[in-house]
């Protein structure tokens, strides 16, 4: 049997078809034993499903992460040190953090600081924010001060 004179072009076409089949997850059509390949694929899928089920069982520690979901969407502003100090100075100078002058009690402050540090705020920032406000909500921004903690 003799190959046609332009047989190399056919191999290029077949190679392209093979690449398209691999992209469509049809690589099983090109293995020597497709039945063995199918069994291995099913075993791998079962192992992956089992691992996902075990990972879901180990998720109770992520109860804190559920509370923090919104923090992943918060925009980040990168600025130089001098610009940041200038903005902080303007906010401290012109914004009234606690117009009534009510301050947080020591025991409440230590409780609020420990709660917010557990939420991954920096201790120094939390302590400074608690010095300016009267309760936890104001430190986070729910009160009239609009978030002393976020301006640190």
C-alpha positions as CSV (number, residue, x, y, z in Angstrom):
1,X,0.0,0.0,0.0
2,X,1.2,3.4,-0.8
3,X,0.5,6.7,1.0
4,X,-0.8,9.6,-1.0
5,X,1.9,12.2,-1.9
6,X,0.4,14.8,0.4
7,X,0.0,12.6,3.5
8,X,1.8,15.0,5.8
9,X,-1.0,17.5,5.5
10,X,-3.5,14.8,6.7
11,X,-1.4,14.2,9.8
12,X,-1.5,18.0,10.7
13,X,-5.3,17.9,10.3
14,X,-5.5,14.8,12.5
15,X,-3.3,16.4,15.1
16,X,-5.5,19.5,15.2
17,X,-8.6,17.3,15.6
18,X,-6.9,15.4,18.4
19,X,-6.0,18.7,20.2
20,X,-9.7,19.8,19.9
21,X,-10.9,16.5,21.4
22,X,-8.5,16.9,24.3
23,X,-9.9,20.4,24.9
24,X,-13.4,18.9,25.0
25,X,-12.2,16.3,27.6
26,X,-12.4,13.5,25.1
27,X,-8.8,12.3,25.7
28,X,-10.2,8.9,26.5
29,X,-10.7,8.3,22.7
30,X,-6.9,8.3,22.3
31,X,-5.8,5.9,25.0
32,X,-4.9,2.3,24.5
33,X,-7.5,1.0,26.9
34,X,-10.5,3.3,27.2
35,X,-12.2,1.1,29.7
36,X,-9.3,1.2,32.1
37,X,-9.1,5.0,31.6
38,X,-12.8,5.3,32.5
39,X,-12.4,3.2,35.7
40,X,-9.4,5.4,36.8
41,X,-11.4,8.5,36.0
42,X,-14.3,7.3,38.1
43,X,-12.0,6.4,41.0
44,X,-10.4,9.9,40.9
45,X,-13.8,11.6,40.8
46,X,-14.9,9.5,43.8
47,X,-11.8,10.4,45.7
48,X,-12.3,14.1,44.9
49,X,-15.9,14.0,46.1
50,X,-14.8,12.2,49.3
51,X,-12.2,14.9,50.0
52,X,-14.7,17.7,49.4
53,X,-17.2,16.0,51.9
54,X,-14.4,15.7,54.5
55,X,-13.5,19.3,54.0
56,X,-17.1,20.4,54.6
57,X,-17.1,18.4,57.8
58,X,-14.0,20.3,59.0
59,X,-15.5,23.7,58.4
60,X,-16.9,24.6,61.8
61,X,-13.7,26.6,62.5
62,X,-14.7,28.9,59.6
63,X,-17.6,30.4,61.5
64,X,-15.5,33.5,61.9
65,X,-14.8,33.5,58.1
66,X,-18.5,33.6,57.5
67,X,-18.7,36.9,59.4
68,X,-15.8,38.3,57.4
69,X,-17.1,37.6,53.9
70,X,-17.9,41.2,53.3
71,X,-14.4,42.3,54.1
72,X,-13.1,40.7,50.9
73,X,-15.1,43.3,48.8
74,X,-13.8,46.3,50.7
75,X,-11.7,48.6,48.4
76,X,-8.1,49.1,49.3
77,X,-6.5,52.5,48.9
78,X,-2.7,52.5,48.5
79,X,-1.1,55.8,49.3
80,X,2.3,57.0,50.3
81,X,3.2,57.6,54.0
82,X,3.1,61.4,53.7
83,X,-0.3,61.3,51.9
84,X,-1.7,59.0,54.5
85,X,-0.5,61.2,57.4
86,X,-1.9,64.2,55.7
87,X,-5.3,62.6,55.3
88,X,-5.3,61.3,58.9
89,X,-4.4,64.7,60.2
90,X,-7.2,66.3,58.3
91,X,-9.7,63.8,59.5
92,X,-8.6,64.1,63.1
93,X,-8.7,67.9,62.9
94,X,-12.0,68.4,61.3
95,X,-14.2,65.4,62.2
96,X,-16.0,65.3,65.5
97,X,-15.6,61.7,66.7
98,X,-17.5,61.9,69.9
99,X,-19.6,65.1,70.1
100,X,-21.2,64.2,73.4
101,X,-17.8,63.3,75.0
102,X,-18.9,59.9,76.3
103,X,-15.9,57.6,76.6
104,X,-15.7,53.8,76.9
105,X,-15.3,52.1,80.3
106,X,-12.1,50.2,80.9
107,X,-13.7,46.8,81.1
108,X,-15.8,47.4,78.0
109,X,-12.8,48.7,76.2
110,X,-10.7,45.6,76.9
111,X,-13.7,43.4,75.8
112,X,-14.1,45.3,72.5
113,X,-10.4,45.3,71.9
114,X,-10.2,41.5,72.3
115,X,-13.2,41.0,70.0
116,X,-11.9,43.2,67.2
117,X,-8.4,41.8,67.4
118,X,-9.9,38.3,66.9
119,X,-11.4,39.7,63.7
120,X,-7.8,40.5,62.5
121,X,-7.7,44.2,63.3
122,X,-4.3,45.4,64.5
123,X,-4.3,45.8,68.3
124,X,-2.8,49.3,68.2
125,X,-5.4,50.5,65.8
126,X,-8.3,49.1,67.8
127,X,-7.0,50.6,71.1
128,X,-6.6,54.0,69.4
129,X,-10.1,53.8,67.9
130,X,-11.6,52.8,71.2
131,X,-10.0,55.9,72.8
132,X,-12.0,58.1,70.5
133,X,-15.4,56.5,70.6
134,X,-18.0,55.4,73.2
135,X,-18.8,51.8,72.0
136,X,-18.0,49.0,69.6
137,X,-20.4,50.0,66.9
138,X,-18.8,53.5,66.7
139,X,-15.4,51.9,66.5
140,X,-16.5,49.9,63.5
141,X,-18.5,52.7,61.9
142,X,-22.1,52.0,62.8
143,X,-22.5,55.1,64.9
144,X,-22.2,58.8,64.4
145,X,-18.4,58.7,64.0
146,X,-18.4,56.7,60.8
147,X,-15.7,54.3,61.7
148,X,-12.8,55.5,63.8
149,X,-11.2,52.1,63.2
150,X,-11.1,52.5,59.5
151,X,-9.4,55.8,59.6
152,X,-6.3,54.4,61.4
